Amino acid sequence: MHSNTPPSSAYSDFKAKLPVFNQPDLDLSLHQIIDFHLINNPEYPFGILAACEKSHASNDVITWNEIGSAIVKVAQDLNQMALIDPSIAPVIGIIASNEPLVHFTMLLAIMRAGCVPFAISPRNSAAAISHLLQSTGCKSLYVQFNPFLPTQDLENISSGEKLSRNQIKEVLQVLPDSYHINLLEFPSANTLFPRLTNCTPYKPQPELPSQLAKIKILDRPIWAPVLILHSSGTTAFPKPIYFNRITLKTWLTAPLNTQFSWQGEITASMVLPSFHAMGLHFGFLVNLSTGSISGFFRPEFGIDGRYMTKNPNSVNVMKAMKSLDCTLAAFSPMMISELASDPTGVEFLRRLKRVGFGGGPLATGIGNELVAKGVKLSVMYGSTEVGCISTFFSEHFLGNDWEYFEFLPQLTTRLIPQSDGLYHELVILSSDKHRCSLSKIDTELTPQTYHTNDILFKHPTLPLYRVIGRLDEQIMLSNSEKTNPGPIETILNSNPAIKSSLMFGRGKPANGVIIEPEEDFVVDVTDREAVERYIDLIWPSIREANIFAPSHSRLTRDLVLVIDPRVNALPRTPKGQLARVKAIELFSDAIEALYENDPLPVDDKLQSYKHLLDPSRNLVLDSVLATVREIVNTIMDSTPHPQQDLFNQGCDSLAAKQIRSRIIQLLGSASETTPNVPQNLLYQHPTISGLSNWVFNTLKLKDSSTVYQLDSDPCASLKKMIQKYLPTVNVTFDLMSKISKEANSLYTNECTTSS
C-alpha cells in the first residue's frame, strides 16, 4: 500500500491564506443560509477558475461576495414572480447544459428570489420534458438560447444554440396548446460575471447586504419544496423529486457526519453534470455546509463575445485539476477508466485525498490497478431520493476493499434478506436525522419506509457493503447514466419479426440488446449478410425506441446481438418470463465480443484506403476529409459543421467511441499492423477538419511508398497568418526565413506527435 502523498506546497500556501470560514446554522431556511454566507463569508472562496493559456489568465478566485452580486442581478427580476401567490412558490425550470459555475449560481439566485428551481437534464426526450413540466406546474423555463431573437438572425447562432432551440421546439409541439410556457434566456458567464470577459480583478461590493434586504421572501411551510430534481426514469418517464427544508438539510449534513474534513478542500466540480444529484451534491451543496471550494473551468468566450460551452473530458479535466491543485474529485466510472490509461494522470490522482466514483460500477481490474498505484478510490453511493447512502467520505481509505462502503451514520437502514441469504435489499427508514425526498410534495411528513430496490452484499468480516445489482433490473452504465430496459423492450417486442428482446450493458459505456427472432424470421447468425438484412428489417422499431429513450439509452447497430433460438434460445422462468441473469450469463461471451471487437458494419468505401487515392496513387486530403465527414455524419445522423466542435453539435461519448472505431478500420486497411489510435482521439481533435488532418498525417507516416499530394510549402497558411499579424514595418529576409524555419519545425513536430 502506498503512503499518502502530501499536498503540494502551492495548495498548502493557498489554504494557509484562506480567511476563516463561518459555518451557518443548518436549521435556518435556505434563503437565510445563502444570506449568511454572503454577509459572514464575503471574502471566502466559493470557487476557483482554472488558468487559461488562451486568455493568459491565471487561477482566479470567485468569492461569496462575487457570487452574491450575480445572485442579486437575477433574484431582483424573479422576486416579483415569487410574491404573486403567498400559498405556493413558482417553479422555475432550467434546461441548459451549461458549465457548473453558472448553473450553481442560478440555482442559488432562483432560491434566493423565493422561487423553486427545477434542474432538468437536457438529455431527456421531448415527451419526458413535457411530462416533467406539466407534473410540476412549471410555467417558466430557462433555455440556452435567446427565445426573442429575430428570425433573420438565426443563421448566426452557434451549433449548441441550434440544438437547444430544436429541442425546445419539439417540447412545445408535445405540450398541450392550453399549457403556456414562458421561455427565459439562461444567462451566460459574462452576463453574471462581466469582469471575466476581460480577465480583470473583482471589486468587492460592500453594499451587498442592503441589496439582499430589499429582496423579500414570503414564509413557506417547512414541507414546501425548495428544489426539484428528477429521477433517471425507472418508469416510462422520469419523476420529479421534491426537496423541502428537512430533506435538503440531510444533504447538507451528510459530509459533516464523518471524521473526514472538507473545509478548504478544492473539489473538481467541473466534471459531473450540474443537473445530476451527484454533481449537484459534490460540486455545490457541500460548499454551503463545510467550506469546501469548487474548482471550475474558466469560462471562455468566442470572437463574437459569447460564452462557449466546454464539455468535460479526460484531457481538459486533468489539465484543469492540475492547474487548480484539486484535492478531491468525483468521476463517472467511464472517465476513471480513461484516466487510468494515462500514467501522468494516474500520478496526479495519487495526490488526491479521495477519488470518488458513483452512478455505476467500476471495472474491478481497473480499480485494483489504480489502488495498487496509490489512488485512494472511494465509492459514492446514493440516490436522488435518499441522497448519500455511503459515508461521504470515510475517515480512513479502505484500500483493497475500495468496492465496499460504510453506511452514512445519519441513516436508519434495514436489510431485507433475499431468497439465497447472501444478498439483501436496502430499505431506508425516516428518522429525526433523515428524510427521503419524494415524487410528490410531502405535506404530511409521516414516517417513511423507502425501498431502494438495490441489492447489497455484505463484506465477509467488516461492517462494509457493496452494490451488486437492482431488483428492478435497471442497467447502470459506466458513464453513471441509468437505463430502464422495460419500455424500450416493449417497443422492440411489438415488431412482428421479434419474439423477444433483452437489453444489456451494466458497467459498459453503452447499452446493447439481444434479439430473438420470431420463428419465420430466424437467420443463420454465422451469415453476416443475413444478419444485416434482418437488422435492416427490424431497424424501424429500434429507431422508434431510440426516439422514446433518453440519449444515453439509445441503441446502436453494432451492439445488436441477433441469436438463433434453434441453437440457444433466451432462457425463461416457469411463468414464461425472461430469466435476465441467466440470459446475460448464457450470452456473456458474445456480448463481450461486441464491446471488444466492435465489428461495425460500414460502407466499403468508408473502410477502404484505396478510396483515398487518385489514379496516380496520390493520397488526397480532400478525399480524406470527405470520408471522415461521411463517417461522422453517418454515426451522428446529422451534418455537423466541419470547423466547429462536434461535442457542441450533439456528439457524445458513445458517438466518439464509434467514430474512433471506424477511423481504426480505415487506418487498418492501409497497413497490416494494428493502428495506434489514442483513446481520446476526438477530444484531442474535436472537429471534422482537425480529425481529417490527423488521419491524413497518420496515413502519410504509415506508407512511405505512397506519393502524397501536398502544398509545395506545407506551412503556407501558417506563414500567411504570421505575415498578416506582423507589425506594419519592413521585415528583413532573415527574420522571415527564421519564421519559416520555426513554422516548418512546428509542422513537422505536429505531424510526428499526431501519429
N, C-alpha and C positions, 0 to 999 in steps of 0.2 A: 504494500500500500504506500502510495506517495504521501509525503508530508504536505501539509497545507502550504500553498505558495503565498508568501506575504504580499500585501497590497503594494502597488507601485508607489514610488516616492511622490509622484505627481498627485495621486489620489490622496495620499496621507497629508500632503500640503493643503490640498483643497478642503479636506474635512476639518483640518485644524483651524481654518479661517472661517468656517461656517458660523453664522450667528446662532444664538440659542433658539431652539425650536420649542415653541409654546404649544403644548398639546391641548386640544379642546375637550370639553366635556361631551362625550358621545351621546348623552341623553338629550342634548339640545336638538332642536329641529334642524333639518338640513340647511335651510337658508341661514340659520344662526351659526352653524358650523362654518359655512362659507364666509360669512361676515367676520367671524372670529379670526380666520386666517388672514383676511385682507387687512384687518385692523391690528392684530397682535403679531403677525409674522410677515410684515410687508417686505422685508429685505431677504427673507429666507427663500431659497430657490424652489420654485415649483418644478422646473425642468431645466435641462441644458440642451442647447442645439449643437450638433456636431460641426466641426470645422468643415469648410468647403473650399477646395482648391480653386474651383471655377470662379468664385466671387472673392477669393483671397480673404475669407472670413475665418477667424479662429473660433474655438468653442465659446459659446455665448449663453450666459445665464438668463433665464426668464424668471423673474421674481414673482411672488404672490401679488405685489403691487401692480406689476405689469399685467398679470392675468386679470386683476381686478379692473383695470382700465378697459380691457376688452369686454369683460362681463357687463360693465355699466353701459357700454355702447349698445349691446344687444338687448339687455334687460329693460332699458328705458322704453324701447319700442314695443316689446312684448307685454310689458306690465299692464297696459291698458286692457289687453285681452283678458288677463287674469282677474281683473276687478269687475268684469261684467256680471258674473254669476257667483255669488258667495257660496253656493252649495257645492260647486264642483269646479275643479281647476281644468282649464282646456288642455287637451293633449296636442303636443307639437311633434310631428314626426320628422325624422332625419333619415333620408335615404341617399347618402353621399359617401362614396368610398374615398374619403379624404384622409390625409395623414393625421395621426392621433392628436397632435398638439391642438389643431383647430377643432377636431371632434370633441375632445375633452373640455376645451374652453366653452364650446357651445352647449354642452350638457350642463355645465355649471351656470351659464348665463340663463338658460331656459328655466332651470330650477330656481335661480335667484329671482327671476321675474314672477314666480308664483305659478308657473305652468308645469306640465308634466312632460319631460322629453321621452320620446319613443324611438329607440335606436333600431332601425330596420336594415337587415342585410340586403345590399343590392344584388346579391346572388339569387334571391328568390325569384320565382316566376311571377309574371304579371297577375295571374289569378291568385297566387298566395299573398302578394302585396295588397291586392284589392280586399281580400278576406281580412287581413290584419287591420287595415284602415277602418273597415266597417265595424269590426268586432270591438274596437276600442273607441269608436266615435271620433276618430282623428279627422279633423277638418282643415288643418294647416300642415303643410308638408314642405320641409326644406329639401331642395333638389340641387344637383350640381350643374346647373346651367341657369342662364337668365331667361325666365319664362316670358319676359316682356320684350325680348329682342325682336326688332323688325324683321320681317321675312327676308328682305333683301340682304340682311347681314348674316344669314345663317351659313352661307358658304365659307365664311372666315372663322367659324368656331372650331375648336380642337376636336380630335377624334374622341376623346373621353366625354366631352360635352355632347357629341352626337349620340354616343351610346346611351348616355343618361336620358337625353331627350327622347330617343326612340323607345326606351323602356317605359318612361312615364306616359308616353303616348299610348302604349299598349295597356297600361294600368287604367287610364282614363276611359279607354274603349270597353274595358271589362266592367268598370263600376256602373251601377245604375244611373240613368240620366238624372234622377232626383237627388243623387248624392254629390254635393258640390264640394270641391277641394280648393283651398286657397294655396297656390304654389308660391313659395318664397325661395329666393336665390340663396344658397348656402354661402356664407362669406368666405373669401379666400384669406390666406395668411397675411397678405399685405393690407387687407382691409382691417383686420383685427389688430395687427402689429405692424403699422406702417413703417416704422424705423428699419425693419428687416430688409426692405427693398433696397435701401442704400447702405445697409450694414452700419448704421450709426448707433451710438450708445443710447440706452433708455434713460429718460429723465423722469425720476420718481414724481408721483402726483400726491402730495400731502393732503389735498382736498378730497381724496377718495372716500373717506368715512362719511363726510357730509353728503356726497353724491349718493352713496348707498342708502342713507337715511331717507332720501326722497322716493325711493322705490318701495312702495308699500306692499306688505304681504298680508293676506287675509288668513285668519286662523282656520286650520283644517283639522278634522278628527285624526287621531293617531293612526287609524286604519286607512286613511285616504292615500291613494297612490302618489308617489313622488318620482317614480321612474318606471318605465316599461321596457323590457327586453322581450325576446320571443324564443320559443323552443326551436329545435332544428327541424321539426316536422315529423314527429313519431306517428302521426295520423296523416290524413290526406293533406292537411295544411298545417303549417306551424301555428302554435298557440301563443297568444300574448301572455307574458309573465309579469304580474303586477308587484312592485316593491312598495312597501309602506315604510314608515319611520322605524318600526320594530325590525322588519326583515333586513332593511338596509344596514341597520346598526350591527347585525350579526356579521355582515361582510366587513364592516369597519373594524370590528373587534377581533376578527379571525387572526390577523398577524400579531396581535397583542397576546394571544393565548398560547404563547410558546416562548422558550428562552432565547430563540434566535432574534437578534436585534436588527431592525430595519432602518433605524434612524441614520440619516446621512448616506445611506447606500444609494448608488446610482443604478437604476433599473433600465434594461434595454427595452424601452416602451415602444420602440418603433417597429417591433417585429410582428406582434399579433394584431389581428383586425380589431379596431376600437369598438365595433358594434357587437363583438362576441363577449360572452361573460368573462372568459379567462383573460382576454386582453384588457377589458374594462377594469377588472379587479386588480390585476398585477400592475398595469400601467398607469392607473389613475386613482382608484378608491383607496389603495394602500397609503398614498401620499397624505390623504386627509387625516388619517389617524396616527401615522407613525413618523412622519417627517422624512420618508424616503423621497428620492428625487428622480423624476422621469428623464430618461435620455431619448432625444428625438433626432430625426433627420433635420437638417436646416432646410427650411422652405426655399425652393429655387424658383426663379421667375424666367419666363421666356423673353424673347426680344420684344414681344408686344406688352410686356409688363405683367402678364397674367401668370398666376401660380401654376406650376407644373407638378402633377401628382407623381410621387416617387413610390413605386411598388417594391416592397422589401424582398430581397433575395439573399442568398448566402454570401454573395460578393459585397453588396453595398451595406448589408447589416454588419458584417465583420469589420469592414472599414470604419463604420460609424462607432461601433463598440470600442474599437481600439482608440479612436480619436477621443472619445468621451471617458475612457478608462472605466467602463462599466464594471460593477462588482456583482450584479445579479442579472440573470437572463432567464427567459421562458420561451420555449420554442415548440413548434409542432414537431412530431417525430420525423416528418419528411425533411425539414430543414436541418435537424440534428444529423440525419443521415448524410446530407450534402456536406455539412461542415466536417464530419468525421473523415472525409476523404482528403481533406486539406491539412497537411502537417502543421503549417503555421497557424491555421485556425484552431487546431486541437491544442497547440501550445498556449494560445490565448485563453481558451476555455479552461485550461488548468488553473489559471489565475483567479477565476471567478469563485466567489464564496459558495454559490449554488448555481447549477444549471437545471432549471425546471423543465419538464415536458408534460404535456397533457393533451386531452382530446382524442387520444388513440394510443395503441400500443407501439412501443419502440422495439425494433428487432433485437432479440436477446444478444445475438452475436455482436452487433454494433455497440450496444450498451456495455457489454462486458469488456470490449476492446477499449472504449473510452475510459471506463473506470480503472482499468489496468494502467492507463496512461496518466491517471491522476485527476480526471474530470469528476467533479462531485455532482453526479446526476441525482435528481430528486423528483419523484412522482408528484404531479399536481393533479389531484383527482377531485372532481366536484361536478356540479350541475347547475344549470341556470336556476332551478327551483330551490336547491339546497344552499348553493354557494360552495365554499370549501368543505370537503369531507376529510381530506388528508391534512395533516399538520402543515402549516404554512410559514416557515419550513421547520423541520425537526432540528433540535439543538445540535445534534451530532450527525454527521454524514453517515449513512447506513452502509457504505462500502459495497461489498459484493451482494448485499440484499437490496440493491437500488431499485428493483422492480416492485418492492413492497412499500407500504406506507403505514404511518401511525394515524389513528383517528384523531381529528381535531378535538381537544379536550372539552370544548363548549357544547359538543353534540351529545344527544342521548340517542343511542343506537340499539337496534335489535337485529339479531341474525337469525333468519329462519332456515333451518336445515333443509336441504333438498333430499331427494329420494336416495341418493348414493351416500349421503352422510359426509362426503368430503367437501361439499360446497354449500354456501349459504347465500340466501338473498338478503340484501341490506335494506333495512327499514329505518327511517328517521322519525323520531318522536319529538313533538314540540316540548319546550321547557321554558323556564324563565330566562334562559340564556340564548335560546334559539327558536326561530320560527321559519318555516319554509315560505317562499313566495309562490303564489298560486296563479292559475289561469283565469281566475275570477277575483273580483275585489273582495277582500277578506274582512267583511264588516263585522262579523260576529266574534272573531278572534277565539274560536273554540279550539279545544285540543286537537292536534293534528297527528295522523299516522300516515307518513308518506312512504310509499313503496318505490324504491329507486329502480326496480327491475334489474339491477346489477347483481351478478353472481360473483362472490368473493371466495378466495382460497386462503386459509389461514396458514401462516408460517409454522413449520413443524415445532419450533422451540421458542420463538419470540412473539410478543403481542403485536404482530405485524400482519398486514393483509395485502393481497393483490387482486386486481380485477381480471377475471378470465373470460367474461362474456356477459350477455344480457338475456333476460327471459324473453324479451320481445324480438330477439334476433336482429336488432339494429346493427348495421355494419359501421364500424369505426375505422375510417381511413387513416393513413399515416400523416395526412395533412391537417388532422384534427377535425375534419368535417365528418358528419354522420349521415348515413342513408338508411331510410326505412324501405326495405325492398317490396313490401306488400302491395302498395298502389301501383308500382312500376310493373311488377309481375302480373298483376291483374290485367293491365293494358296489353301486355305481350300475350297472355294466355287467351285473349279474345280473338287472336288471329287463328283462322281455321287450319293453318299449316303447323301450328304449335300445340303440342299436347300439354307440355309443362315447361316452366322456366324457373330458374333458381339463381339468384344473384350471389356473387361472392366478392371479396375484396378486403376483408379485415386485415388491417396493418399494411395494406398496399396503397400505392398512390392514386389508384382509380378503381372503380367498380368494373366487374365483368359479369357475364351471365352464361349459365349453362342452358342450352336449348334442347329439349327432347321433341323431335318432330312427331306429328301425327303419323299413323301407320302408312297412309297413302303418300306421305312426303318424305319418308326415310331415305337417306342417301348414304353412299359409301364414304365414310369420313376420311378414308385414305386417298380419295379422289379430290384434290384441291379445287379443281374447276367445278365439280358438282357441289361442293360445299359453298363456293362463292355464289353459284346460281341460287342455292337455297337461301343464303343470307340476303341476296337481292330480293327474293320473293317476300321475305318477312320484314324487310327494311322499313316499309311504311309504318308498321307497328312500333318499331324501335324509334323511328322519328317522332311518332305521336307520344311515346313515353318520355322522350327527351324534352319535348315541349312542356310536358307536365312537370317534369322533375327540376329541382334546383340545379344550377350549373355543375356543382361538384358531384352530382349523382348521375350525370348523363353517361350513356353507353357509347362506346366506340367500336368500330368494326373489328379491330384487332383483338378485342377482348370478348368476342362472342365465341363460345365453345359449343359447337354442334356435336351431339353424341349420337351413337347408333344404338337404339334400345334393344336391337337383336343381340348385341354384344354385352352392353351394360346399360340397363335402364336406371332411371333415378329411383333410389330406394324409397319405400313408403312405409308408414305406420299401419297397424291393423285397421285403423279407421280410414285409410286411404290418403292420408295427408303426407306431404313430402317430409322425409326424415332429413332435415337440413345438415346436421352434424355428420351423419353417415355419408350423405351425398358429397359433402366437401372433402371428406377423407377418401372416398372412393375415387374421386377425380382429382385428387391433390397434385399428382404428377403432371397431368395435362394442364392444370391451372397454372402451376409454377412455370411450365414451359412457355405459356403465353406471355408471362411477365418477363421471363429471362430472354427468350428468343425474339420476341416482338416481331413476328412474321407479318409485317404489314403488306396487304395487297396493294400494289401500286401500278400505275400505268407504266408499260415497258419503257417509254421514252423518259420517264422521270427517274428510272434507276439505271439508265444506260449512259455510260461515259461517252460512247461513240456519238451520241446525240449532241454532245457539246462541241464536236469538232467539225470544221468545214471540210470540203473535199481534199484540201491540202494537208489535213491533219493538224490544222491550227486550232488551238483552244481559244474560243471566242468568249470574251467577257459578257457580251450581250446574251449569248446562249445560256451561260451560267445564270445570269440574272433572271432570264425568262423561266428557266427550270426551277430555280429557288422560289420565284414568285408563285409558280404553279403549285409547288409543294405546300407553301404556306396557305395559299388560297383554298386548296383542297381540304386541308386539315381544319382551318378556321371557318370554312364555309362562308367566306366573305372575301372582299377585295381590299385589304388594308393598304394604306399609303406606304410606298416603299421607303420613304425618308423618315417616317415617324415611328416612335416606339411601339412595337407590337403589343406590349403589355398595357398600353393606354388605348388599344383598339380592340380589346376583347380577348387577347391571348391569355391563357392561364398556364399553370404548371403542367397540366396534363397535355395541353396542346404543344407546349415547349418540348416535352419528352417525345411526342410523336414526330415533331419536325426534326428533332435531333436524330431519331431512328431512321428517318428517310434520308437525311444527309449522310448517315453512315452507309446506307445501301448504295447511295450514289457514289461515294468515295470508294466503297468496296469493289465496285465494278471497274475501277481504274487500276486496281492493284491486287495481287494475290495475298498480300499481308493485311491483317486486320487494321483498319484505320484508327488512329488515336484521336478521338474526339472528346473534348472536355465535357464533363457532366453539365457544367453551367454555360454551355455554348451560347444559348440565346440570351443569357443575362449579360454575357460579355459583348455580344453583337445583337442588340435587340431590334434592329431594323432589317428590312429585306435587303437593302443595298449593302449594309455592313456585313450581313450574313453571306451575301453573294461574293463580296470581296474576299472574305475568309475562305470560302470554298474554292474560289479561283486560285488564290495563293497557295492553298494546300495542295491542289491538284498539280500546280506547277512543280512543286517540290517533290511530288511523288513519281513523276515520269519525266526524267530529264531528256528522254529521247524524242519527246514531242516538241514541235516548234510552236512557240507561243506568240500570239498576236498582241503586242504591247505598243504603247506610245513610244516614239523614239526617245522621249525623255519621260520616264515613269513619274517624275516629280513635277511635271509641268504645272499641274493645277496648284500644287503646294507652293511652287515658286511664284506663280501668278498672284496668289493670295499675299505672300510676303511682299511682293513688289507693290501691290495695291495699298498696303498699310504702312509702307516705309514713309518717313518724313519726305516732304516735297523739296528735297535738296539733291545736288548732284551726288550720285553714289558711284564710287570707284569700281572699276572692273574687279579689283582684288576682293572687295567686300562682297560683290555678287557671286564671285567664284567660291568664296568661303561659305556663303549661304547655301550655294548649290551643293557643295560637298556635304554640309551638315544635313541638308534635306535628303540627299541620296543615302546617307548613312542611316537616317531615321527610317526611310522607306525600306531599306534592306533589313534593318532590325525588326521592323514590324512584320515583314513577310516571314522572317525566321521564327519569331515568337508565336505567330499566329498558328503555326502548324502543330 
